[in-house]
Amino acid sequence: MKGQQVKFLLIIAISTMMASCQLFESKTDARVIAKVHDAFLYEDQLKEFNIPSGLTEKDSVALLTEFIDNWATKQLLLYESKQNMTQKKQDQFNKLVDDYKTDLFVSHYENGYVQKKLNTVISETEINQYYEKHKQSFLLKEDLVQARYIHLPLSYTNTSATKKLFTRFKIEDKTELKKIQLGFKKVDLNLENKWRTFDELLTSIPSIGNFKKSSLLVPNKFFQYKNDEGKFLVKFEKVLLVGEPGPVVYVKETIKQIVLNKRKLKLKKQLEKEIIKDALQTKDYTIFE
């Protein structure tokens, strides 16, 4: 009888859910669907459950029953956990829940305020000023290089002329190298003067790792060698070693993020001061002596 009653309630709940676009609205006289000790599951709480369209009545009842069983399982586990826990420990947990709830609401409000007020424009001047003031905060943990290279086939016959263009590297030389680069196996002229780590360079030309690193990492160092893979022309324009300050262009994005975070913190402090000031003026906040 009891099972039939539960099934009857489930069918009514499902019918109501399918017939209404708004599912359920909370009512003080809502029907009780299930009970576990002092916890009750009301019909209007079933709005948390969405029945997929196209199911038969039998499948819908089965899914809804599973939903209710899951609720009951959680309530039973919660009850048993409290039975095996001291009141002091329960109070500690309740405080953690209250603190988390408070932090969640406050964080949401603060983030909305910051997003609305935050100035995200950071000028090059501000970046450079921050860099100069905090240069020692950007010490390198990896060697950096500005380098270019050409990997030529072993059969390549115009090595001397290409080497001359590569080492002189004037505007007309760059233009000529781009014209003939189809004859190279691999090339990176680094025309934008980008910094990369030495390990990143090794990824592009692994064979350079066969040589002593300290002999390579020298500014304006030209290096030429040949092996079974071909002929190599490598030029290290600039070099920065571990422990030296990274170049501003390399740490630019990090500085931007730091500046933005500082602005966000400032706005949050501003909000705190404003909200206290307003509350004191409106008497919503009172200090009793």
N, C-alpha and C positions, 0 to 999 in steps of 0.2 A: 504493500500500500504506500509505504513511504517512498519507494523508488518511482512508483507511478506519479506520485505527487510532485516529486522533483522534476520528472520528465515533463509533466504538465506545465510546471512553472517555466521550464526551459523553452518549451514550444511557444508559450505566451511571450516570453522575452524575445525570442527570435522573430516572431511575427511582428512585434512592436518595432524591433530594430529595422526590419526590412521595409516596413510601411512608412517609417518616419525618416526624413532627410536629416533631422537634427538628433537622431538616436533618442537619448533620454535627457530630460531636464530634471535636475535634482528636486526632490519633493520630501517634505518632512514625513509624509505618510508612505514612503516608498516601501514596496514589498521586500521582505527579507528572502534572499535566495539561499544563503548558507550561513552557518554559525560554527565558530571554533572557539570554545571557552567563552571569553567575553568579547570576542571580535565578531562583527557581523558584515556580511556582504549583501549590499542592497541592489535592487534591480537597476537603479539609476547609475550604479558604478560599472555596469556592463558596457557603458559607452567606451570604455578603454579597449573593448574587444570588437574587432571588425570582421564580420563574417564575409568571406569571399563570395562573389556573386556566382550563380549557376549551380550551387550545391543543393543536394536533395535535403529534405527535412531530417532524414536519419543522419546524414553526414554533418549537418549544421548542429544538431543536438550533440553529436560526438565531440565536435570541436569546442563547443561551449562548455561541455562537461569537463574537457581537459583543461580549459581555462580556469574553471572553478576549482578543480582539483589542485592546480598549481597555486592558486591563491590559498587554499586550505593548507597545503604543504608548507608554505612560507609561514603561515600563522602558527602552525604546530611547532615548527622549528624555532620560531621566535619565542613561543611560550616555554618550550623546554630549555632554551638557552637562558631565559630569565630565572627559571627554577634552579638552574645550576650556577647561578651567578650571585655574588653578594650585592646588597643594595648600594654599597659604596662604588662597586664597579659599574653598576647600572647608571648611577648618577654621573660617573665619569663619561660613559658613553653618550648619555643624553646631553651632556655639556658639549661634547665634540660635535654632535649632530646640530645643536643650536648654533655653535660657532661657525660651522660650515654653512648653515643656512644663511646666517648673517653675512658672512663673507661673500656668498654667492650673489645675494641681492645687492650688496654694496659695490662689488666688483662690476656687476652689470651696469649699475647707475654711473659709476665713475668712468667706465670705458665709453659709455655713450656721451658723457660730458666731454671727455678728452677728444673723442673722434670729431665732435662738433667744433671744438675750439682749436684743435691742433693745427699749427702752421707746418706743413711738410716741405716747404721750400727751404733748401739749404744752399747758400751761395758758395762759390769756390773760395772766396775770401774767408768765410767762416771755417771751411774745411782746412784751409792752409793755416789759419791762426790756431786752430785746435791741434793740428799736427805739430806745429813748432813748439807749442806749450807742453805737449805730452809725447814728444818724440821717443822718449825712453820707454814708453809703454808699448811700443811697436817693434821691439827687437825681434829679429828674424830667428825662427827655429829651423829654417831650411835655407840653403844657399840659393840665391836668385841670380838669374842671368838675362841679359838682353843679347840674344844670339841669333845668327842665321846660318843656314847650311844648304849644301847641294850634294845630292847623292848621284854620281854619274855611273853609267854602265862601264864595265871593263873595256868594252870595245870603243868607247868614246875617244875620238882622235883630236878634238880641239880643246884639250884640257888647259893649255897655257893661256890661250885667249880668254877662255871662260874664267880662269883664275884671276886674270888681270881685271876683268869687269867686276868680279866678285869682291876683290880686295879694295879696289879704288872706289867703287860704289857711288859714283856721282849720278846725277839725275839721268843723264844719257845712258850710263851703264845699267841702271835699273831697268830702263826701257828696253835695252837690248837683251838683257837677261830674260825678261818676260816674253820676248819674241821667240827666243830659242829654247825655252824651258820644256817644250814637248820632247826634246831629246834627252832630258834628265830622267832618272828613275824616280827621284823624289826631290822636292825643293821647298824651302820655307825661307823667304827673304826677310821676313819680319819687318815689313815696310811700316808698320804702325808702332814699332819700337816697344812691343809688349814685353813685360817681365814674365818669366816663367821659372819654376823651380828647376834645379839641375836634374832632378829625377824625372820631371816631365820631358826634358830634352832627351834623356836616356830612353824614354819610351819611343821617341821618334827615330833616334839613331842609337840603338843598343850597343853597337860595336865601340862607341866612344868610351864605354865603361871599362874597356880593356886597358885604358891608359891611366896613369896616376892622376888623381883628381886635382891635387894641388898644382900640378904643372899646367892644367887646362884653365883653371879658374883665375885668369889674369886679364885685366881690362885690355882691350885692343889686341887680344891674342888671336893670331891666325894659325889654324891647325889643318894640315893636309896629311892624308894617309890613304892606304890602299889595302884591301883584303879580298877574300874570295867573293864578297858580295858586290864589290865595285870600288870606285874612287870617291873620296869624301873631301869636301872643302867646308871648313867650319870657322866661323869668326865670332869670338866673344867680344861684343862691343863694350858692355858694362857688366860688372860683377859686384854683388853684395853678398858677404859671407854671414854665416850664422853668428848672431850676437850683435850685428850692426842694425841700425834702425831701418825698417822697410821703407821704400819710397812712398811718397804720399799717394801717388796714383794706385799703388798696389793695395793700400789700406783704406782707400777712399770710402768704399762701401761700409767698412767697419766703423769708420768715423761717423758716417751718416747715421748709422743705427744708434751709435752712442749719443749723438746730439739729439736725435728724436726721442730716445728714452729719457734723457735729461729734461726735455720739454714736457714730456708726459708726466714725469714726477712733479715738475713745477706746477702744472695745471691741477694735479690732484691736491697738492698743498694749497693752491689757490681756492679750490672748491671747498676744502675743509675749513679754511678761514671764513669764506663767504657764508657757509651754512651755519657756522657757529654764531657769526655776527648777526645774521638774519633771525636766528632762533632766539637770541638774547633780546633783540629789539621787539619781537612779536610775543615775548614772554613764553614761547614754547619750550625754552630752556631756562631753568632757574637754578641758581646755586643758593642753597640755604646755609646761613651762618649759625 
